[in-house]
Structure formats: structure tokens, C-alpha cells
Amino acid sequence: MDILRKELNDVYASQGLHNETLPKEEVSEARKMAENIVRVTDGCAVITDASCDRCYVYSGNFGVLLGYSEEVYSSVEMDSSDEDAVYDRMHPEDLVDKRLLEYEFFKSVDKKDPEEKPRFIARCRIRMRDKHGVYRVVDNSTQLIRLSPHEKIWLILCTYSLSSNQDAGDGITPNILNTTTGEVESLSFRSRRAEILSAREKEVLALIRDGRPSKQIAEILGISIHTVNRHRQNIIEKLSVGNSIEAVTAATLMKLF
């Protein structure tokens, strides 16, 4: 149930990093940086290598609290550009907005001059489920820490720490900070959230939720069964779920319709 994964992977792929020779020592240095951050903050730090669909997750007591690690100062290497062990703990509604923030952040950074790209940090506050099933408010930041030799997006640092303010408030309060000027750009994804599923996809999903089979959905909406099934598949792909029932559950939790 990880929405916008395809869109983010497309951003990474557009960098053309497979055409470059990337210095491996930079990855080692970035991983060491993440480990040091965790030892200072006791939180979680993730290095994403956009060149090879891989991430490195480091965690302190934060990982133990959330239940995805049994050891303090643990590390996990994943064959995925997404920190699934962390993302699986996020409140579905917050996950949508965090993904939208990441997508907008990387698109924005990609257009900037190379020397400016590392100066920006995407920040938000999200709810994450601990090992007891209780949602905790977590401060999150994402930034580019290494450009490739051709000055493309390459190594990304994402940090998580337990917030001192456990009032969830209204939404994830996403913003992008310019660390040079101190300027903060506040964002809102209310309209973007409404556009994730098309109007027709929402109609189809609502009828699926009501237990209507494809043939009946086609008759109600005046479209072919083939078109209904195409909408089903599009919905499943957009929401990164396995079937239509999971899609209804995911869309409901994410408040997409």
C-alpha cells in the first residue's frame, strides 16, 4: 500500500545514473554519516542510493520503539529504494502526503543549479505505529547529500525522530526549507490528493465497495466490462495493492474517496 512509488522511481530513473561511473567510497561515507546521526539522535536514518534501487536503514531506540528492530543501533540493507520497514509503520493517510511531498521535492530540486540542490530539505510530521499499535508523531526530513559526477540526484538522506510534540494536529504540515536563505515554503496537497484517482475510478471503486460485480458496474456506468476491468487494474497499480478489495481498504484509509 505504497502510493506514488512508480512516480518516484521514474524520477530516479530520469537521472540516467546507469550511464555514470559512481565512486563507491561516497556510498560508504554516506552510510557512515547516517550511522553517526543515529548515534547522536537515537532516531532513524536512511540512505537511498537512487542508482541501484537500494537503501540502508540505521536505527537506535526509535527502531525498537516502533518494533521493526529488536536491537539498538541496528542496520538493514534493502534491495529497494524505499525504506519499507519504516514506511509500513506510517499512517496510510500520512503516507500519501509524504509521498506527494517527496515527489514535489525531488522534481523541484532536479530543476535547480547543481550547487543549490543540497541546500533544500523537505520536512513534515507523520504518524507512525509503534510495536504496541499506538500511533506516535514523528519528525521527518529528506535531503540530497551527494550528487553524481554528472551532478544528478544520487544519494538521499531521510531521517526520523520521535517528536517532542505528540499532538498530531491537522495533516503532516509539509514544507521545504532553504538552508541558505532560511526561507520556508509551506505546501498543501489537498487538491493533489483528490486527483490521485480519477472521477471514474472513484465511481468504480465505490461500486466495488458496495459489492457490485464488474458486469453490474458496467451496466450502471454505461461502459464495457473491459473498461471496468481496466479501471480496476489502474486503481490496483496506483495504490500498490494486490486486488480490488485491498484497493477499497487502502483508498478508504488514505481518504482518497
NUBA-834007 format. One record per residue (C-alpha): residue in three letters; x, y, z. Coordinates in Angstrom, 2 decimals, padded with zeros to 5 digits. Layout:
code	X	Y	Z
ALA	X	Y	Z .
...
//
This chain:
code	X	Y	Z
MET	000.00	000.00	000.00 .
ASP	002.69	002.45	-001.11 .
ILE	001.22	005.05	-003.42 .
LEU	003.34	007.04	-005.90 .
ARG	006.22	004.55	-005.76 .
LYS	006.23	004.32	-009.56 .
GLU	006.32	008.10	-009.93 .
LEU	009.28	008.41	-007.56 .
ASN	011.14	005.57	-009.28 .
ASP	010.58	007.41	-012.57 .
VAL	012.26	010.49	-011.07 .
TYR	015.27	008.37	-010.09 .
ALA	015.40	006.67	-013.49 .
SER	015.32	010.02	-015.28 .
GLN	018.71	010.87	-013.75 .
GLY	020.45	008.39	-016.06 .
LEU	022.82	007.26	-013.31 .
HIS	023.40	003.93	-015.10 .
ASN	025.45	005.89	-017.64 .
GLU	027.88	007.14	-014.99 .
THR	030.76	005.66	-013.05 .
LEU	029.82	006.28	-009.42 .
PRO	032.50	006.36	-006.70 .
LYS	031.71	003.58	-004.22 .
GLU	033.54	005.38	-001.43 .
GLU	030.83	008.06	-001.49 .
VAL	028.24	005.44	-000.55 .
SER	030.40	004.24	002.35 .
GLU	030.83	007.82	003.58 .
ALA	027.09	008.48	003.34 .
ARG	026.32	005.30	005.27 .
LYS	028.77	006.32	007.98 .
MET	027.06	009.71	008.18 .
ALA	023.69	008.04	008.70 .
GLU	025.11	005.78	011.41 .
ASN	026.60	008.77	013.24 .
ILE	023.31	010.68	013.04 .
VAL	021.51	007.76	014.66 .
ARG	024.04	007.51	017.47 .
VAL	023.50	011.20	018.25 .
THR	019.71	011.37	017.83 .
ASP	018.74	007.78	018.76 .
GLY	016.31	008.02	015.86 .
CYS	016.41	006.52	012.39 .
ALA	018.38	007.48	009.27 .
VAL	018.05	006.03	005.79 .
ILE	020.45	006.38	002.87 .
THR	018.80	005.79	-000.50 .
ASP	021.02	005.03	-003.48 .
ALA	018.98	006.19	-006.47 .
SER	021.33	004.40	-008.87 .
CYS	020.56	000.83	-007.85 .
ASP	017.16	000.68	-006.09 .
ARG	018.75	000.10	-002.69 .
CYS	018.55	001.71	000.72 .
TYR	020.41	001.39	004.02 .
VAL	018.41	001.78	007.22 .
TYR	020.04	002.66	010.56 .
SER	018.10	002.93	013.80 .
GLY	018.59	003.48	017.50 .
ASN	015.96	003.12	020.22 .
PHE	013.48	004.58	017.74 .
GLY	013.56	001.31	015.80 .
VAL	012.98	-000.72	018.96 .
LEU	010.05	001.51	019.92 .
LEU	008.42	001.05	016.54 .
GLY	009.07	-002.67	016.55 .
TYR	010.93	-003.10	013.29 .
SER	014.19	-003.76	015.09 .
GLU	014.96	-005.73	018.24 .
GLU	018.43	-004.24	018.65 .
VAL	019.56	-000.71	019.41 .
TYR	021.85	000.74	016.71 .
SER	020.85	-001.83	014.14 .
SER	021.32	-001.57	010.37 .
VAL	019.47	-003.18	007.48 .
GLU	020.28	-003.18	003.77 .
MET	017.28	-003.49	001.43 .
ASP	017.04	-004.17	-002.28 .
SER	014.54	-001.36	-002.64 .
SER	014.85	002.41	-002.99 .
ASP	012.10	002.71	-000.35 .
GLU	012.63	002.12	003.35 .
ASP	009.80	-000.42	003.54 .
ALA	010.46	-001.33	007.19 .
VAL	009.78	002.31	008.05 .
TYR	007.03	003.05	005.54 .
ASP	004.99	000.05	006.63 .
ARG	004.59	001.75	010.02 .
MET	003.18	005.02	008.68 .
HIS	-000.45	006.00	008.97 .
PRO	-001.88	005.40	005.46 .
GLU	-003.25	008.95	005.20 .
ASP	000.10	010.47	006.14 .
LEU	001.93	008.16	003.75 .
VAL	000.02	009.65	000.83 .
ASP	001.03	013.20	001.73 .
LYS	004.62	012.23	002.49 .
ARG	004.88	010.60	-000.92 .
LEU	003.42	013.71	-002.54 .
LEU	005.94	015.83	-000.64 .
GLU	008.86	013.66	-001.78 .
TYR	007.68	013.74	-005.37 .
GLU	007.31	017.53	-005.41 .
PHE	010.62	017.95	-003.57 .
PHE	012.68	015.88	-005.99 .
LYS	011.04	017.44	-009.04 .
SER	011.78	020.88	-007.64 .
VAL	015.38	020.10	-006.67 .
ASP	016.07	018.47	-010.03 .
LYS	015.44	021.80	-011.79 .
LYS	017.89	023.76	-009.66 .
ASP	021.54	024.51	-010.32 .
PRO	023.88	021.77	-009.00 .
GLU	025.35	023.91	-006.23 .
GLU	021.84	024.67	-004.95 .
LYS	020.44	021.12	-004.88 .
PRO	021.86	020.09	-001.46 .
ARG	020.62	023.31	000.17 .
PHE	016.99	022.20	000.38 .
ILE	015.32	019.95	002.96 .
ALA	011.79	018.56	002.79 .
ARG	010.22	018.32	006.25 .
CYS	006.99	017.00	007.72 .
ARG	005.38	015.45	010.80 .
ILE	003.88	011.99	010.37 .
ARG	002.14	009.39	012.47 .
MET	003.91	006.05	012.82 .
ARG	002.63	002.95	014.58 .
ASP	004.77	001.62	017.44 .
LYS	005.13	-002.04	018.43 .
HIS	002.02	-001.76	020.60 .
GLY	-000.10	-000.42	017.74 .
VAL	-000.13	003.14	019.09 .
TYR	000.49	005.96	016.61 .
ARG	003.35	008.29	017.57 .
VAL	004.11	011.65	015.96 .
VAL	007.48	011.62	014.21 .
ASP	009.56	014.45	012.73 .
ASN	010.83	013.58	009.27 .
SER	013.29	015.22	006.89 .
THR	014.56	014.36	003.41 .
GLN	017.53	015.88	001.61 .
LEU	020.02	015.22	-001.14 .
ILE	023.50	014.68	000.30 .
ARG	025.53	013.55	-002.72 .
LEU	025.29	014.45	-006.39 .
SER	026.62	012.07	-009.02 .
PRO	029.75	013.07	-011.01 .
HIS	027.35	014.47	-013.64 .
GLU	025.60	016.44	-010.87 .
LYS	022.41	014.36	-010.80 .
ILE	020.31	013.23	-007.82 .
TRP	022.15	010.26	-006.35 .
LEU	022.38	009.71	-002.56 .
ILE	019.46	010.79	-000.39 .
LEU	019.26	011.06	003.40 .
CYS	015.94	010.60	005.18 .
THR	015.75	010.97	008.98 .
TYR	013.07	010.12	011.53 .
SER	012.89	011.00	015.20 .
LEU	010.21	010.98	017.86 .
SER	008.65	014.45	018.01 .
SER	008.63	016.39	021.27 .
ASN	005.09	017.48	020.32 .
GLN	002.82	014.44	020.21 .
ASP	-000.24	016.43	019.10 .
ALA	-000.87	015.09	015.59 .
GLY	-002.57	018.31	014.53 .
ASP	-004.13	018.62	011.08 .
GLY	-002.09	016.83	008.43 .
ILE	001.66	016.41	008.06 .
THR	002.43	020.17	007.72 .
PRO	004.78	019.63	004.76 .
ASN	007.35	022.27	003.89 .
ILE	010.64	022.76	002.05 .
LEU	013.44	024.66	003.80 .
ASN	016.19	026.57	002.01 .
THR	019.08	026.19	004.44 .
THR	020.98	029.10	002.86 .
THR	018.29	031.78	002.98 .
GLY	016.13	030.36	005.78 .
GLU	013.08	030.62	003.52 .
VAL	010.38	028.02	004.23 .
GLU	007.86	027.04	001.57 .
SER	004.71	025.57	003.10 .
LEU	002.82	023.10	000.92 .
SER	-000.69	021.70	000.74 .
PHE	-001.72	018.52	-001.06 .
ARG	-005.47	018.68	-000.58 .
SER	-006.18	019.13	-004.30 .
ARG	-003.45	016.69	-005.37 .
ARG	-004.86	014.01	-003.07 .
ALA	-008.26	014.41	-004.72 .
GLU	-006.67	013.86	-008.14 .
ILE	-004.82	010.61	-007.38 .
LEU	-007.86	008.62	-008.51 .
SER	-009.89	009.89	-011.45 .
ALA	-013.61	010.60	-011.05 .
ARG	-014.45	007.43	-012.96 .
GLU	-012.04	005.34	-010.88 .
LYS	-013.72	006.62	-007.72 .
GLU	-017.11	005.64	-009.13 .
VAL	-015.88	002.15	-009.95 .
LEU	-014.24	001.77	-006.54 .
ALA	-017.38	002.90	-004.73 .
LEU	-019.40	000.27	-006.57 .
ILE	-016.80	-002.39	-005.79 .
ARG	-017.08	-001.36	-002.14 .
ASP	-020.83	-001.93	-002.43 .
GLY	-020.21	-005.48	-003.63 .
ARG	-021.16	-004.93	-007.26 .
PRO	-019.63	-007.34	-009.83 .
SER	-017.96	-006.00	-013.00 .
LYS	-020.95	-006.75	-015.20 .
GLN	-023.29	-004.76	-012.97 .
ILE	-020.78	-001.90	-012.65 .
ALA	-020.60	-001.75	-016.44 .
GLU	-024.38	-001.56	-016.72 .
ILE	-024.70	001.14	-014.02 .
LEU	-021.97	003.33	-015.53 .
GLY	-022.83	002.61	-019.17 .
ILE	-019.38	001.29	-020.04 .
SER	-018.00	-002.07	-021.16 .
ILE	-016.79	-004.81	-018.82 .
HIS	-013.37	-004.43	-020.45 .
THR	-013.32	-000.76	-019.41 .
VAL	-014.39	-001.65	-015.86 .
ASN	-011.59	-004.19	-015.59 .
ARG	-009.11	-001.66	-016.95 .
HIS	-010.19	000.80	-014.25 .
ARG	-009.81	-001.94	-011.63 .
GLN	-006.25	-002.63	-012.75 .
ASN	-005.34	001.06	-012.85 .
ILE	-006.63	001.51	-009.30 .
ILE	-004.68	-001.52	-008.06 .
GLU	-001.48	-000.23	-009.66 .
LYS	-001.92	003.31	-008.35 .
LEU	-002.46	002.09	-004.79 .
SER	000.22	-000.65	-004.93 .
VAL	-002.16	-003.34	-003.66 .
GLY	-002.92	-006.90	-004.70 .
ASN	-006.62	-006.83	-005.54 .
SER	-009.79	-004.74	-005.62 .
ILE	-010.76	-005.50	-002.02 .
GLU	-007.36	-004.30	-000.81 .
ALA	-007.82	-001.24	-003.03 .
VAL	-011.09	-000.35	-001.30 .
THR	-009.44	-000.71	002.12 .
ALA	-006.39	001.31	001.09 .
ALA	-008.37	004.12	-000.54 .
THR	-010.64	004.35	002.50 .
LEU	-007.72	004.55	004.92 .
MET	-005.99	007.11	002.72 .
LYS	-009.22	009.11	002.37 .
LEU	-008.98	009.15	-001.40 .
PHE	-012.72	008.88	-001.97 .
//
